[in-house]
């Protein structure tokens, strides 16, 4: 029997479940089809579990340095199984919470793999086993070949199937111990030696995590700086911090192959590293090689062609600023659209898409999207980098305020890093902000608000900030950009 709804959402991640809830709140009858627990990759295999583990790493690091705070500890050690148990508990509580929210909002949740049969209808099949086996993720699992369990139709359909990590086709990439971030969650113990390929957010976070947990880590990035999407100055600062922590950082390098012969050192793998010219430079021993070099959309097995939905040459689903695909009643949100692959972007797209399919005229604006990387130290940014601002034709002013000059940072015990602001010289409008240091992911909200609403440097500098707080660093950076630094030495003018 076919069940009909006003809105059908395919995928239950931070885009899908938010779209389902908002559409239901707007009076639509809604069904949500998902392969596993609500929350998608972000909650089950990405944002939340990594942050839970990174918090364990942060606590371990703090306790190891407790004597500096006048606290004496003995016998500090890592219980990795307890770290994983805590992570699993957090994920379970949050996914259960989302399930209850969906129920409370009257959303019908159907477990399984959705496949289009026509532009208004999907057949829901049993989900096959995880490609990683056992307890691995199901979001990329194929449907079984069995006939559909049920059929659902809807007036409007929202595709929110997300993305999955890419495993490059390098020689040796199919060897045991060569993994993506998904496989990292299935490791029963911390590897003694890890090579992480890719210095963007995923690779940098796992490198930071493994190092704190005691692994020897080599981080390989082909671009000139870590976190290539961030301001170059921040990427260089993170490299210095990682190097200080004992992470071997190889920028302008690539991994060309992985060998499984091991060596006299007992390592099961060796990563062959080449320089920017492609010349071999070293062979790095490793117990695991983790690739964090990109993602691809989860569109395989959706049978989009039966709905008439077009994809680009990479498999992503192009959408308008109202999140519509080429088929007017079918929308797409989140990673599958190929836009900014961030959970908070997916959620915002979801709110817009749910409103649009409910008859409201809304658009999405990607001009101001904050980003955060939860390394140690944290990195966060919003708006234009210094280079982007210059390329856009702005005559700019920049200023930096180091956490080493901030009282709260000293009390907190984390003085590494800075707040950097980029502003238009003539108007004083804040164009971007870039933070590396304690609490960066939380501090960025203030400047995101400033960039969104056209707040000037004067506006930031004149806002009274509580003392002593980390947030004062933003105010101090604004003062510096105005040529009125308070707690840093004035810039000497030439002339």
Buried (B, 14 or more C-beta within 10 A) or exposed (E): EEBBBBBBBBBBBBBBBBBBBBBBEBEBBBBBBBBBBBBBBBBBBBBBBBBBBBBBBBEBBBBEEEEEEEEEEEEEEBEBEEBBEBBBEBBEEBBEEBBEBBEEBEBBBBBBBBBBBEBBBBBBBBBBEBEBEEEBBBBBBEBBEEEBBBBBBBBBBBBBBBBBBBBEEBEBBEEEBBBBBBBBBBBEEBBBBBBBBBBBBBBBBBBBBBBBBBBBBBBBBBBEBBBBEBBBBBBBBBBEBBEEBEBBBBBEBBBBBBBEEBEEEEBBBBBBBBEEEEEEEBBBBBBBBBBBBBBBBBBEBBBBEBBEBEBEEEBBBBBEEBBBBEBEBBBBBBBBBBBBBBBBBBBBBBBBBBBBBBEEEBEBEEEBBBBBBBBBBBBBBBBBBBEBBEEEEBEBBBBBBBBEBBEBBEEBEBBBBBBBBBBBEEEBBBBBBBBBBBBBBBBBEBBBBBBBEEBBBEBBBEBEBEEBBBBBBBBBBBBBBBEEBEBBEEEEEEE
